[in-house]
């Protein structure tokens, strides 16, 4: 490689790495939970879940499904972040960056084998239980087979709006809510089965898939004006990124040591959907070089860490119930929310990936439910999520502070087969302040210096989840 081209390639690599966009977001369920009842109870559900919400929390909870039932969810996520900085040129409108998005979810769950209740004529599970429709005490089938204790569930969720409107064209040197508001074009699905081993222990497994649509990224390298003679025209780098499906497997056990006490144990594998993109660009400059450079770029637009959770659900009285979940999340395995260059052979621009240095966290969640009467129930909950992101004082500027979540919800029973859940969550993100460590910024060329802009910033935010669940028995 000629020395002049080698120098230009080094500069291009450095600048492109600084301008590579953030394209990652954390799966919403990890932050907000899923299901109307569970979201209203502080996103707890490892031990007290039933129906197809069990596909996320604990698939063994499918065995709490006594009839063929379903649910339609409509939820909206709204962000109100704030970013201030020392820069006179950086004036990012954080409100527009996060935006708002709505989602529609549809799910079903049922026992494999069912028999008709003699009183309400609704199909019920073949094991001994109380009919959830009419309250009749049903006995186990006189003749049973192994699949009488088998249950299934499925879930599909997709955007109900055009999404957040976030353009993937940001700069990792700028402070950014990289883990939030990046779900504008995704489709999520889950399927699972569970088996009631005995009256006091059940096991289940589910598979979860997430798909993110393709995105196109355009970056401008301002150091290299083109040969048009116009100082405002620069070389452009166009990158087409195709995002792969990402999937995970959930395993769960549910124990009932006492009639009014349930204990759940759940494992969820890592889900990381990566992109692998090739981009070739002709770089021309009025200062005397001409070169073609190939870039290989990898990013992780979808990430949910490996998780292990323990949950307890206790029916204190016929009116009061409480739940507590403790979840460990393996965020230290995360590469970080930014794209980066990887080597692709001789003459290819590359730069070693800067380790995001995320850390594992433990998230506690607590919830309570009160039954007012046969028609109304109310709920509340709280959870604390420590930030998995490290202190931001170098090349990356990830805004992700610790958050406190308060939730409220309720249920209204329309009739014996229809009910409506409402839920509201508010997430308060603690203030995060950073002053850049200038020693961590390498020079573009020997003898030169690089000053980040901004050199200091602070951020905080409030996120709100609001929605309804329409529950029905078929």
Secondary structure, 3 states (H helix, E strand, C coil): CCHHHHHHHHHHHHHHHHHCCECCEECHHHHHCCCHHHHHCCCCCCCCCCHHHHHHHCHHHHHHCCCCEEEEEEEEEEEEEEEEECCCCCCCCHHHHHCEEEEEEEEEEEECCEEECCCCCCEEECCCEECCCCCCEECCCCCCCHHHHEEEEEEEEEECCCCCCCCCCCCCCCCECCCCCCCCCEEEEEEEEEEECCCCEEEEEEEEEEEECCEEEEEEEEEEECCCCCCCCEEEEEEEECECCEEEEEEEEEEEEECCEEEEEEEECCEEEEEEEEEEEEEECCCCCEEEEEEEEEEEEEEECCEEEEEEEEECCCCEEEEEEEEEECHHHCCCCECEEECCCCCEECCCCCCCCCCCEEEEEEEEEEECCCCEEEEEEEEEECCCCCCCCCCCCECCCCEEEEEEEEEEECCCCEEEEEEEEEEEEEEEEEECCHHHCCCCCCCCCCCCCCCEEEEEEEEEEEEEEEEEEC
